Amino acid sequence: MRAGAPQAPPADFQGLSNGRPMSDNQSIGEVEPKTTELFPDGIQLDSGITFGPVTVAYETYGTLNEEGDNAILVCHALSGGAHAAGFLPGQGKPGWWDVMIGPNKGFDTDRYFVICANVLGSCYGTTGPASINPATNRPYGMSFPVITIRDMVNVQKELVQHLGVRRLLSVAGGSMGGMQALQWAVTHPDMVQSVVALATTHRHSAQQIAFNEVARRAVMADDNWRHGDYYADGLRPEKGLKLARMVGHITYLSDKGMEHKFGRRLRTRERVGYDFQAEFEVETYLDHQGQSFVKRFDANSLLYLTKALDYCDLGQGHPSLTAAFRDIDARFLLIAYSSDWLYPPYQMKEVAQAIRRADGDSTYCEIHSDYGHDAFLLEHEQQQPLVKAFLDRSMNEMRANR
């Protein structure tokens, strides 16, 4: 049960293929959202706190085969959710990665059993700050424990095993989803045959932490935030959350992409008004993105998820990043994008180099794109053949090594 937060996440780029609508016959059709309750006795978090139970929202696509070796876990980015493909009943927009998941797509649901779960701490069905605390019958708010990417992965592991999967053919995701995919290989190497990580990193740089801190401060500076206790009366910190999203959305785009899409064109006037009204197209675009975000996302979840991103460091607890990948048999497909300045390609190269120094199997690809960080949601025509071939090799290798 949720309080003060929306239940279904519309994606900013749903139904788009490089800016063009996708036809309905490319989708897997109507899908069923599911939930399950895990950890009745609690899960031990990285913070040392035992927390539970945990409700997990998830969707599955395709069929788990008799051998149980065709399962793929797809992990979502910060503002995403479990609805990755197909259509929810009564809704006209497909899931956030419908361009990549479905029959004969990159994650071919005629061949693979695809799972996508909303992460711990989010606001789309999985337990998070807006969820009801059974001990108080009120939303957790800021009493919700601070979480990490590894905590999210450990919850996913329990879900995957609950679904009868003993070993995953692959774990895949972009942005925060890519961090989860990499964390899976490091934390649970015996359960992962391969990893597809897109537009991501092994740890945040100072600049990436700085952007997240600005977003958090924007939310907490809103008078309606009230230390996270804003659920009862419906007065949510919308101004702060909107500003946080506007800043964040700038980092998802690229300079060249923004110039092409907006330039210096005016939106509401034929000439500048010599005042402080939003008048450039890019200003009204950011305003729209911010306003639509506050209608569908919980401000406290933004605080918790951005903090989890900042805490992530795959090399932590190891002598080096290379050491973190030692003795891992999984194969890696690492995809970066030329204009992504939020997670620039050099960070993915660092991961690829660390895996190779650890005598691992790493394939690095850099796709030329003007879409910036959002390219992993849009460049499906370039991504699909890479992912298809990689998964095919991973499947053949898994079966050969039985």
DAFEN-V292898 format. One record per pair of residues at least 6 apart in sequence whose C-alpha atoms are under 6 Angstrom apart, sorted by the first residue. I is the first residue (numbers start at 1). J is the second residue. Records with the same first field share a line. If there is no record, write none. Layout:
# DAFEN-V292898
I=J, J
This chain:
# DAFEN-V292898
2=130, 131
3=130, 131
4=231
5=298
6=296
7=124
8=124
11=96
14=94, 96
15=21, 22, 94
16=22
17=378
18=378
27=86
28=86, 102
29=86, 87
30=86, 87, 88
31=86, 87, 88
33=59
34=57, 58, 59
35=56, 57
36=55, 56
37=54, 55
38=53, 54
39=52, 53, 54
40=53
42=50, 51, 52, 53
43=50, 51
44=50
45=151
54=127
55=126, 127
56=126
57=117, 118, 125, 126
58=82, 116, 117
59=82, 115, 116
60=114, 115
61=113, 114
62=109, 113
63=113
64=113
70=112, 113, 169
71=112, 113, 114, 168, 169
72=114, 168, 169, 170, 171
73=114, 115, 116, 171
74=116, 171, 172, 173
75=173, 177
76=177
77=175, 176, 177
78=176
81=118
82=116, 117, 118
83=95
84=95, 96, 97
85=94, 95, 97, 98, 101
86=94, 95
87=94
100=106, 107
101=107
102=108, 109
103=109, 110
106=384, 387, 388
118=126
119=152
120=126, 127, 152
121=127, 128, 301
122=128, 301
129=140, 141, 144
130=139
131=139
132=138, 139
133=139, 140
141=228, 229
142=228
147=308
148=308
149=308
167=191
168=191, 192
169=193
170=193, 194, 195
171=181, 195
172=181, 195, 196, 197
173=197
174=197, 198, 199
175=199, 200
178=197, 198, 200
189=328
193=330
194=330, 331, 332
195=332
196=333
197=334
198=334, 335, 336
199=336, 343
200=343
201=347, 348
202=313, 314
203=312, 313
204=310
209=310
212=306
215=244
216=303
218=240, 244
219=240, 241
222=237, 240
224=236, 237
225=237
230=236
238=294
241=299
242=290, 291
245=290
246=286, 290
251=342
252=372, 373, 374
253=371, 372, 373
254=372
257=370, 371
262=281, 282
265=280, 281
266=279, 280, 281
267=279, 280, 281
268=279
315=321, 324
318=324
322=354, 358
325=355
326=358
331=361
332=362
333=363
334=364
335=364, 365, 366
336=345, 366
337=366, 367, 368
338=368, 369
339=370, 372
340=372, 373
352=362
